[in-house]
Amino acid sequence: MTSLAALAAVTEALGRHGYRIAPDAPLRIDVALTERAAGVDVQALGGGELSPAKSQRLLQDCHDRTHRLALAVYDPARPGVTRVWAEEHHCRGLIAASLPALAEEAVAALALTGPERITERNGKD
């Protein structure tokens, strides 16, 4: 899986949500795609959990991996950075198969304000 595939998936999702890509746009969006063992959690410097570890299910015959797509939006008109992400856990699923849904969820989260939103997507590994 390349960063170009992640960028393409995010670009398509942005278009479906009414965003337009332009070379002279004031916003900048960074796209990050990661995969890690699902049993490893990700914590912020202050100790808060950004992505909790997932336990292996009873009788599960393989170890889950976490696919995560993160977007960071920089707007010169606003201080700070807007960060959103989407992630999925898969036993056998490939990150390439997760990418369209991850991009859709991450872009949809850009429009959210207030508390976090958690969505689940079931798939067959």
Protein Blocks (a to p, Z undefined) as FASTA:
>chain_A
ZZklmmmmmmmmmmmnopacdfkbfbdcddddddddfkbccddfkopafbdcddddehia
bdcdddddddddddfkbgcjdddddddddfklcfklmmmmmmmmmmmmmmpgcjdddddd
dddZZ
